């Protein structure tokens, strides 16, 4: 049969036009249906089931062959197991034997001694080796028996990296499949050979110069590595991503801020400002996974700008939320938002914990997450509905801030106070304090208001723990003050801090800490310990009826898990601001913790891993795991502001060209994480641009030397010349920066 070429061309053209028409029509229907749904349907205040068909329709994401066992001989994941319970079945160290717990070995990592670094990592223990990371993102493999270094990986991260809101840190690594996975502050995900530390692959997750960083420990699960991005203070668009563990190629990503036409995109204004593109919702924490359900769970951080809600009317999903996704495809399952339209920086940063518990005669698949609000949110992890009860209650309104009419109030107890009372003012604040005070969800604008909890928490990043034996949820918290007020309008600029207002702790007001056992069946306090300093380390629970918590003063402390009685402590040489882990070597139970201090906690800095066992025999001499720095305090005065080394020959010329260069460098290395860029909008430090105290040079010198309520003393860290240089920079530059 002979075909007419002209007819074939005409017929083919018609078919293409018909296909394009139907594709365009179908796309329009989908777009219209999403619009209709967002305009006519109200956003549910609790968990929302997805009605969308998953990409893998017909293929169950369930992986029943992947068992989730409690930690015992090893500490193989960041949270001890895929549920993040941080509970170990080991009981050799118990209420009776703990009196004999002593150091067995101590290793000096030789890094992260500047105050800008914070040691927050959870060591991972597998196959007779410990893998630990420092605040500088160095990764070291240590022999479990001796503490000797096997290999090290010290990445090249730009010293000029300035898009880190809260100091340089990492929460640790993941180890699986013959590899060690680490997320770096400059937003790279790296896979190292487990035996040698050699780089196998490296993936740029995002651009740090746009405000993206990685501070969480990665999660390995079923052939994939999961990581999220930090940077909510820099106007990022948050996301969680899965990467192929063998190649580093991205498998899927889930944006934590939907587009206007995505599900729940109507919770952001669809206007010319397109705030959803820079809406924040970072992922600060390591997710949990339920292999049986095939679901991954995590929480999202603050909105951007943090404290100014005037241009982002709506609930602003999925910021400030617990989110559940299909672990294989990244498809949305459900969410629960803890704070609607947040203007207080009360975002959840504590890792989600999964557990099974019997309530009213029925076994429930549960989930718990401790919020900055001071509440623990207990949900059914199958659908996100409240496990015990959460009530939407009306809250004070302020039109300028576009406040949400209601907020979720969990039934039960809060683990920190949620209001500033007249008694608080009389006890804790200065005699001349005349400011306005309020409680959780009190709005603010031009007039300053002092509130509780502060943006520090409640619960912050330090992980909680769950014991299946006591059925208690152990959480550490901070009882602190914060003052909030309006500042001049901020304009978003890529890679620059985008806060929207001013938040600082109240100068010289105390911060207190709480260690609390919450009954998961009632959300009531079972017992509580209160400290005169904030609690900022994380919790380890064990079958020996013990929980271990670190203290800012360097103590590792053990409590009776049933009643909170302190039963043991050991003081190390630096702040204990990381979670402890436990594991077994040759039939003996060991406990290890990273003691490096923390810039936001204001604790003394160090560089050591301490390891304990019953009748430990450490001789008092640390093992040196550094080839370049044997643990001495590094000189900070010869570092330029962009991180390039200044030679002795040219240092004098630099000083004469810029009289504040040395002070600026010292400030960046030691003060920026708390007081913020140019002295404003830091975390846990007063706004130096508005500080009358800092306008007196002698005041600054004295405070840097001797410290304050929440500020460490630098008299033993910096030289007299360095203290004078940074005091001059604060007094003559930062106090005048807002003029």
KOLNU-700368 format. One line per 2 residues: number of its first residue (from 1); for each residue y, z, x of C-alpha. Coordinates in pm, whole numbers, padded with zeros to 5 digits. Layout:
! residues N
NUM) Y:Z:X | ... $
END
This chain:
! residues 739
1) 00000:00000:00000 | 00336:-00105:00143 $
3) 00633:00135:00093 | 00991:00021:00061 $
5) 01183:00204:00340 | 01504:00219:00135 $
7) 01322:00386:-00156 | 01160:00638:00079 $
9) 01502:00733:00220 | 01654:00771:-00129 $
11) 01359:00975:-00256 | 01364:01201:00054 $
13) 01737:01261:00018 | 01698:01357:-00349 $
15) 01419:01601:-00268 | 01629:01769:00002 $
17) 01921:01803:-00240 | 01694:01955:-00507 $
19) 01549:02207:-00259 | 01896:02306:-00133 $
21) 02020:02344:-00492 | 01735:02576:-00594 $
23) 01764:02778:-00271 | 02137:02824:-00331 $
25) 02079:02912:-00698 | 01808:03167:-00612 $
27) 02027:03323:-00346 | 02309:03350:-00596 $
29) 02081:03526:-00843 | 01974:03777:-00581 $
31) 02333:03839:-00477 | 02445:03876:-00838 $
33) 02159:04111:-00918 | 02254:04333:-00627 $
35) 02616:04326:-00740 | 02517:04406:-01097 $
37) 02301:04693:-00983 | 02579:04842:-00774 $
39) 02842:04807:-01045 | 02647:04930:-01344 $
41) 02404:05180:-01195 | 02508:05516:-01060 $
43) 02391:05618:-00716 | 02130:05887:-00752 $
45) 02226:06211:-00582 | 01872:06288:-00469 $
47) 01604:06071:-00316 | 01599:05709:-00426 $
49) 01276:05512:-00439 | 01297:05158:-00307 $
51) 01232:04888:-00568 | 01226:04614:-00307 $
53) 00895:04457:-00211 | 00798:04540:00146 $
55) 00779:04261:00399 | 00413:04345:00458 $
57) 00314:04328:00091 | -00061:04363:00061 $
59) -00095:04538:00398 | -00096:04917:00392 $
61) 00110:05081:00664 | -00128:05378:00654 $
63) -00306:05458:00980 | -00566:05722:00879 $
65) -00743:05691:01215 | -00437:05831:01393 $
67) -00490:06205:01376 | -00206:06456:01378 $
69) -00340:06766:01551 | -00146:07074:01648 $
71) -00047:07093:02014 | -00296:07279:02234 $
73) -00401:07183:02587 | -00117:06931:02626 $
75) 00236:06885:02500 | 00208:06513:02439 $
77) 00510:06434:02220 | 00868:06553:02199 $
79) 00794:06772:01896 | 00446:06877:02010 $
81) 00283:06646:01754 | 00384:06357:01529 $
83) 00501:06608:01267 | 00751:06767:01513 $
85) 00613:07116:01432 | 00657:07257:01786 $
87) 00361:07486:01727 | 00074:07534:01972 $
89) -00276:07660:01895 | -00295:07835:02233 $
91) -00311:08213:02200 | -00401:08344:02545 $
93) -00038:08457:02575 | -00002:08687:02276 $
95) 00163:09008:02159 | -00067:09219:02377 $
97) -00087:09008:02692 | 00272:08885:02715 $
99) 00374:09186:02925 | 00189:09015:03211 $
101) 00370:08680:03176 | 00531:08596:03512 $
103) 00659:08284:03693 | 00392:08070:03860 $
105) 00617:07799:04007 | 00981:07692:03994 $
107) 01101:07342:04086 | 01457:07238:04170 $
109) 01526:06884:04044 | 01838:06842:04258 $
111) 02073:06697:03997 | 02304:06759:03701 $
113) 02503:07052:03842 | 02847:06928:03729 $
115) 02965:07088:03407 | 02963:06753:03225 $
117) 02582:06754:03241 | 02362:06943:02995 $
119) 01991:07017:03038 | 01840:06970:02692 $
121) 01512:06791:02759 | 01167:06887:02632 $
123) 00909:06842:02910 | 00612:06622:02821 $
125) 00272:06733:02956 | -00024:06492:02965 $
127) -00311:06418:03205 | -00223:06703:03441 $
129) 00136:06591:03492 | 00472:06710:03358 $
131) 00742:06451:03287 | 01092:06595:03265 $
133) 01444:06449:03246 | 01778:06588:03364 $
135) 02127:06558:03217 | 02191:06270:03458 $
137) 01893:06093:03298 | 01681:06133:03612 $
139) 01308:06140:03529 | 01062:06328:03749 $
141) 00684:06360:03737 | 00561:06703:03856 $
143) 00213:06831:03936 | 00119:07088:03669 $
145) -00056:07324:03909 | 00199:07333:04187 $
147) 00528:07194:04054 | 00540:06944:04343 $
149) 00710:06611:04276 | 00478:06313:04226 $
151) 00749:06053:04172 | 01109:06024:04060 $
153) 01323:05771:03874 | 01697:05812:03920 $
155) 01872:05538:03717 | 02199:05377:03812 $
157) 02432:05471:03527 | 02801:05384:03558 $
159) 03004:05693:03643 | 03291:05545:03443 $
161) 03081:05566:03126 | 03324:05742:02892 $
163) 03174:05691:02547 | 02972:06013:02540 $
165) 03108:06256:02283 | 02939:06576:02399 $
167) 02860:06558:02768 | 02593:06372:02964 $
169) 02244:06459:02850 | 01906:06339:02730 $
171) 01653:06515:02509 | 01360:06381:02711 $
173) 01098:06106:02737 | 00788:05974:02559 $
175) 00457:05918:02739 | 00178:05694:02609 $
177) -00016:05379:02683 | 00017:05429:03060 $
179) 00395:05432:03039 | 00689:05672:03037 $
181) 00965:05566:02799 | 01322:05690:02842 $
183) 01645:05611:02659 | 01949:05613:02888 $
185) 02306:05710:02814 | 02424:05355:02874 $
187) 02207:05245:02577 | 01914:05105:02776 $
189) 01550:05168:02685 | 01326:05169:02993 $
191) 00949:05177:03039 | 00815:05325:03364 $
193) 00465:05312:03505 | 00307:05650:03426 $
195) 00142:05682:03768 | 00418:05553:03996 $
197) 00750:05564:03807 | 00804:05193:03875 $
199) 01014:05010:03614 | 00791:04791:03395 $
201) 01054:04666:03154 | 01408:04738:03048 $
203) 01586:04653:02722 | 01956:04678:02645 $
205) 01957:04841:02303 | 02335:04814:02259 $
207) 02659:04797:02459 | 02783:05136:02579 $
209) 03137:04999:02613 | 03137:04956:02235 $
211) 03059:05326:02194 | 02677:05315:02179 $
213) 02467:05562:02376 | 02115:05708:02357 $
215) 02067:06084:02380 | 01743:06134:02186 $
217) 01392:06127:02328 | 01205:05810:02223 $
219) 00898:05827:01999 | 00580:05633:02074 $
221) 00361:05554:01774 | 00095:05289:01711 $
223) 00201:05048:01985 | 00573:05078:01923 $
225) 00860:05278:02074 | 01126:05402:01835 $
227) 01480:05495:01929 | 01814:05537:01759 $
229) 02170:05517:01889 | 02437:05784:01923 $
231) 02812:05727:01910 | 02931:05830:01564 $
233) 03262:05944:01711 | 03328:05591:01840 $
235) 03299:05389:01522 | 02953:05244:01577 $
237) 02719:05113:01309 | 02410:05333:01337 $
239) 02056:05202:01353 | 01695:05294:01422 $
241) 01487:05037:01610 | 01121:04979:01693 $
243) 01022:04803:02016 | 00690:04663:02134 $
245) 00558:04912:02388 | 00410:04642:02612 $
247) 00702:04402:02630 | 01017:04588:02519 $
249) 01087:04324:02254 | 01248:04445:01932 $
251) 01005:04454:01639 | 01248:04566:01367 $
253) 01574:04747:01313 | 01713:04945:01022 $
255) 02089:04975:00992 | 02193:05318:00867 $
257) 02505:05164:00713 | 02415:04895:00454 $
259) 02621:04579:00400 | 02811:04555:00070 $
261) 02525:04351:-00081 | 02241:04569:00045 $
263) 02084:04851:-00151 | 02341:05136:-00171 $
265) 02607:04918:-00011 | 02831:05013:-00303 $
267) 02872:05362:-00151 | 03129:05211:00086 $
269) 03445:05026:-00019 | 03412:04648:00005 $
271) 03765:04569:00117 | 03948:04396:00399 $
273) 03904:04697:00630 | 03523:04660:00625 $
275) 03479:05023:00727 | 03103:04997:00684 $
277) 03092:04788:01004 | 03211:05097:01194 $
279) 03083:05364:00957 | 02890:05578:01206 $
281) 02561:05733:01086 | 02414:05764:01437 $
283) 02059:05881:01503 | 02079:06186:01731 $
285) 01719:06298:01706 | 01355:06201:01757 $
287) 01181:06096:01432 | 00862:06239:01280 $
289) 00573:06026:01150 | 00307:06073:00885 $
291) 00031:05823:00982 | -00155:05874:00654 $
293) 00148:05764:00453 | 00263:05519:00720 $
295) 00618:05658:00699 | 00869:05750:00970 $
297) 01134:06016:00896 | 01467:06087:01068 $
299) 01818:06212:00995 | 02148:06033:01037 $
301) 02473:06169:01171 | 02840:06170:01077 $
303) 03053:05908:00916 | 03331:05732:01110 $
305) 03603:05831:01120 | 03457:06182:01110 $
307) 03726:06376:00932 | 03931:06117:00746 $
309) 03777:06007:00417 | 04088:05839:00279 $
311) 03971:05483:00354 | 03598:05516:00283 $
313) 03574:05619:-00081 | 03217:05679:-00200 $
315) 02912:05871:-00081 | 02897:05664:00243 $
317) 02521:05618:00265 | 02312:05653:00469 $
319) 02530:05886:00676 | 02440:06258:00666 $
321) 02097:06177:00524 | 01726:06226:00567 $
323) 01579:05874:00564 | 01219:05758:00520 $
325) 01106:05410:00628 | 00784:05210:00647 $
327) 00683:05279:01008 | 00538:04931:01057 $
329) 00813:04718:00906 | 01125:04934:00887 $
331) 01149:04883:00511 | 01344:05148:00322 $
333) 01137:05403:00125 | 01377:05680:00018 $
335) 01668:05893:00131 | 01826:06230:00063 $
337) 02193:06285:00147 | 02285:06639:00254 $
339) 02663:06596:00246 | 02829:06331:00031 $
341) 03138:06166:00179 | 03147:06406:00475 $
343) 03493:06502:00605 | 03385:06819:00794 $
345) 03146:06676:01058 | 02862:06867:00892 $
347) 02606:06601:00970 | 02237:06682:01024 $
349) 02125:06654:01387 | 01814:06877:01390 $
351) 01480:06689:01409 | 01286:06655:01084 $
353) 00965:06864:01063 | 00665:06771:00848 $
355) 00407:07022:00726 | 00154:07076:00445 $
357) 00184:07390:00235 | 00044:07529:-00088 $
359) 00310:07604:-00349 | 00219:07727:-00698 $
361) -00147:07652:-00635 | -00087:07291:-00527 $
363) -00091:07148:-00174 | 00232:06967:-00101 $
365) 00323:06719:00170 | 00648:06882:00277 $
367) 00942:06811:00501 | 01209:07048:00632 $
369) 01538:06985:00810 | 01795:07243:00921 $
371) 02151:07126:00865 | 02487:07199:01020 $
373) 02574:07328:00674 | 02361:07637:00739 $
375) 02092:07544:00487 | 01737:07424:00541 $
377) 01657:07128:00314 | 01293:07130:00198 $
379) 01167:06810:00037 | 00842:06649:-00077 $
381) 00795:06386:00190 | 00609:06147:-00038 $
383) 00919:06071:-00244 | 01209:06283:-00111 $
385) 01244:06508:-00415 | 01339:06875:-00356 $
387) 01037:07096:-00282 | 01193:07420:-00404 $
389) 01515:07316:-00570 | 01854:07172:-00478 $
391) 02144:07180:-00723 | 02443:06946:-00737 $
393) 02746:07171:-00785 | 03115:07092:-00832 $
395) 03329:07150:-00521 | 03707:07164:-00457 $
397) 03880:06827:-00474 | 04156:06652:-00278 $
399) 04259:06304:-00385 | 04390:06207:-00042 $
401) 04047:06263:00111 | 03859:06089:-00175 $
403) 03628:06392:-00187 | 03294:06383:-00365 $
405) 03302:06570:-00698 | 02977:06753:-00619 $
407) 02765:06855:-00322 | 02394:06958:-00290 $
409) 02333:07335:-00277 | 01973:07426:-00185 $
411) 01826:07716:-00380 | 01765:08005:-00139 $
413) 01952:08152:00158 | 02180:08005:00419 $
415) 02100:08113:00775 | 02468:08141:00880 $
417) 02782:08245:00684 | 02952:07963:00495 $
419) 03298:08112:00431 | 03579:08278:00622 $
421) 03661:08612:00460 | 03962:08847:00501 $
423) 03725:09080:00685 | 03646:08799:00930 $
425) 04017:08746:00992 | 04075:09114:01061 $
427) 03772:09144:01289 | 03767:08816:01478 $
429) 04102:08637:01466 | 04429:08718:01639 $
431) 04670:08973:01494 | 04929:08704:01425 $
433) 04685:08474:01240 | 04852:08358:00917 $
435) 04663:08038:00851 | 04480:07923:00542 $
437) 04109:08009:00521 | 03831:07853:00318 $
439) 03458:07799:00279 | 03207:07519:00307 $
441) 03335:07197:00143 | 03699:07318:00126 $
443) 03908:07000:00175 | 04205:06971:00412 $
445) 04499:06740:00480 | 04835:06825:00638 $
447) 04801:07202:00621 | 04550:07351:00872 $
449) 04253:07537:00726 | 03999:07758:00904 $
451) 03640:07723:00785 | 03276:07813:00839 $
453) 03037:07670:00946 | 03205:07482:01230 $
455) 03119:07129:01333 | 02903:07294:01600 $
457) 02672:07419:01323 | 02485:07582:01143 $
459) 02198:07414:01316 | 02276:07154:01577 $
461) 02038:06942:01790 | 01820:07235:01922 $
463) 01486:07177:01748 | 01337:07410:01489 $
465) 00966:07496:01464 | 00709:07555:01190 $
467) 00408:07787:01208 | 00114:07713:00974 $
469) -00002:08072:01034 | 00312:08254:00916 $
471) 00435:07961:00700 | 00780:08029:00841 $
473) 01034:07768:00945 | 01210:07895:01260 $
475) 01568:07778:01312 | 01841:07879:01553 $
477) 02203:07855:01445 | 02567:07915:01533 $
479) 02808:08126:01331 | 03145:07988:01439 $
481) 03493:07901:01319 | 03668:07564:01307 $
483) 04027:07468:01221 | 04079:07131:01053 $
485) 04404:06948:00993 | 04543:06598:00942 $
487) 04683:06393:01228 | 04866:06062:01233 $
489) 04667:05764:01114 | 04406:05639:01358 $
491) 04336:05268:01401 | 03985:05167:01501 $
493) 03959:05028:01854 | 03622:04923:01991 $
495) 03480:05171:02239 | 03750:05431:02173 $
497) 03707:05764:02001 | 03774:05738:01627 $
499) 03796:06083:01472 | 04062:06049:01201 $
501) 04191:06407:01215 | 04180:06712:01442 $
503) 03898:06963:01469 | 03876:07239:01726 $
505) 03726:07586:01741 | 03975:07862:01675 $
507) 04104:07982:02012 | 03933:08300:02135 $
509) 03742:08345:01809 | 03383:08458:01875 $
511) 03075:08245:01826 | 02761:08425:01721 $
513) 02402:08308:01713 | 02117:08351:01469 $
515) 01739:08318:01508 | 01598:08297:01159 $
517) 01254:08276:01002 | 01278:08098:00666 $
519) 00992:08130:00416 | 00912:07768:00330 $
521) 00785:07863:-00017 | 01110:08028:-00124 $
523) 01375:07911:00126 | 01458:08280:00171 $
525) 01518:08462:00500 | 01202:08645:00610 $
527) 01372:08794:00915 | 01677:08726:01129 $
529) 01804:08820:01474 | 02177:08803:01548 $
531) 02337:08745:01889 | 02694:08786:02013 $
533) 02668:08435:02162 | 02565:08112:01994 $
535) 02193:08029:01998 | 02152:07688:02159 $
537) 01808:07605:02296 | 01534:07529:02042 $
539) 01219:07710:01930 | 00855:07713:02044 $
541) 00599:07879:01812 | 00243:07968:01915 $
543) -00081:08099:01768 | -00030:08410:01980 $
545) 00207:08533:01706 | 00504:08448:01929 $
547) 00814:08234:01924 | 01011:08154:02241 $
549) 01388:08094:02243 | 01628:08039:02534 $
551) 01959:08227:02574 | 02289:08112:02725 $
553) 02269:08392:02983 | 01950:08239:03127 $
555) 01688:08450:02952 | 01374:08303:02804 $
557) 01298:08546:02519 | 00978:08597:02318 $
559) 00985:08740:01965 | 00712:08858:01732 $
561) 00676:08558:01503 | 00606:08779:01201 $
563) 00900:09021:01214 | 01144:08907:01486 $
565) 01092:09200:01723 | 01181:09109:02081 $
567) 00871:09161:02297 | 00949:08998:02635 $
569) 01221:08826:02837 | 01275:08679:03181 $
571) 01616:08590:03324 | 01648:08261:03510 $
573) 01938:08141:03726 | 02102:07913:03467 $
575) 02149:07879:03094 | 01824:07835:02900 $
577) 01949:07562:02668 | 01638:07349:02624 $
579) 01318:07404:02421 | 01018:07562:02592 $
581) 00669:07406:02580 | 00319:07543:02634 $
583) -00005:07386:02758 | -00329:07468:02941 $
585) -00434:07421:03305 | -00789:07508:03411 $
587) -00835:07734:03110 | -00506:07921:03156 $
589) -00205:07898:02924 | 00125:07795:03086 $
591) 00480:07799:02945 | 00760:07586:03091 $
593) 01131:07546:03024 | 01417:07347:03176 $
595) 01700:07584:03281 | 02001:07366:03361 $
597) 02276:07511:03144 | 02485:07332:02885 $
599) 02846:07218:02884 | 02899:07281:02511 $
601) 02735:07622:02525 | 02952:07713:02822 $
603) 02650:07842:03011 | 02590:07857:03385 $
605) 02453:07536:03532 | 02141:07494:03742 $
607) 01870:07237:03813 | 01530:07403:03775 $
609) 01208:07394:03574 | 01056:07742:03536 $
611) 00683:07770:03467 | 00506:08092:03363 $
613) 00149:08214:03316 | -00024:08549:03289 $
615) -00008:08725:03627 | 00190:08439:03780 $
617) 00231:08454:04158 | 00560:08274:04236 $
619) 00700:08397:04570 | 01065:08343:04474 $
621) 01113:08015:04664 | 01182:07708:04447 $
623) 01016:07377:04528 | 01275:07115:04626 $
625) 01211:06794:04434 | 01530:06627:04558 $
627) 01549:06392:04853 | 01928:06390:04864 $
629) 02066:06708:04708 | 01885:07039:04772 $
631) 02043:07206:04472 | 02389:07274:04614 $
633) 02703:07249:04400 | 02836:06894:04449 $
635) 03193:06835:04560 | 03389:06699:04266 $
637) 03735:06665:04422 | 03658:06347:04617 $
639) 03538:06152:04312 | 03785:05905:04163 $
641) 03825:05869:03788 | 03618:05548:03782 $
643) 03333:05708:03977 | 03393:05529:04308 $
645) 03373:05753:04615 | 03706:05814:04789 $
647) 03676:05830:05166 | 03834:06106:05372 $
649) 04066:05853:05532 | 04209:05734:05201 $
651) 04196:06054:04996 | 04541:06156:05112 $
653) 04685:05820:05012 | 04525:05847:04668 $
655) 04669:06193:04618 | 05017:06081:04715 $
657) 04996:05771:04493 | 04880:05974:04194 $
659) 04944:06349:04216 | 04709:06411:03922 $
661) 04412:06200:04037 | 04218:06495:04179 $
663) 04282:06713:03874 | 04185:06429:03641 $
665) 03858:06377:03829 | 03770:06747:03817 $
667) 03861:06759:03447 | 03635:06462:03373 $
669) 03341:06616:03557 | 03373:06968:03419 $
671) 03594:06989:03109 | 03587:06664:02912 $
673) 03275:06729:02706 | 03422:07046:02554 $
675) 03793:06963:02541 | 03770:06587:02484 $
677) 03936:06280:02630 | 04297:06365:02720 $
679) 04237:06719:02598 | 04188:06640:02228 $
681) 03897:06625:01983 | 03633:06768:02210 $
683) 03344:06983:02097 | 03364:07361:02128 $
685) 03697:07355:02317 | 04060:07401:02201 $
687) 04291:07101:02168 | 04489:07121:02493 $
689) 04755:06882:02370 | 04861:07140:02113 $
691) 04790:07457:02311 | 05086:07687:02373 $
693) 04858:07888:02603 | 04805:07584:02828 $
695) 05179:07527:02858 | 05182:07817:03105 $
697) 05036:07711:03440 | 04932:08062:03540 $
699) 04745:08101:03210 | 04542:07792:03288 $
701) 04459:07904:03642 | 04344:08243:03514 $
703) 04132:08092:03236 | 03965:07837:03464 $
705) 03888:08113:03714 | 03757:08375:03475 $
707) 03654:08186:03162 | 03704:08292:02800 $
709) 03513:08371:02484 | 03313:08048:02487 $
711) 03433:07898:02817 | 03243:07955:03142 $
713) 03415:08090:03453 | 03468:07830:03727 $
715) 03577:08073:04000 | 03237:08048:04170 $
717) 03198:07675:04106 | 03531:07519:04206 $
719) 03742:07593:04511 | 04088:07746:04481 $
721) 04242:07405:04554 | 04029:07237:04287 $
723) 04123:07500:04029 | 04492:07451:04107 $
725) 04455:07075:04082 | 04285:07079:03741 $
727) 04528:07344:03614 | 04819:07124:03716 $
729) 04662:06828:03535 | 04609:07031:03217 $
731) 04952:07195:03230 | 05163:06893:03323 $
733) 04971:06600:03173 | 04746:06702:02885 $
735) 04986:06944:02712 | 05240:06661:02699 $
737) 05000:06383:02598 | 05099:06391:02229 $
739) 05475:06380:02291 $
END
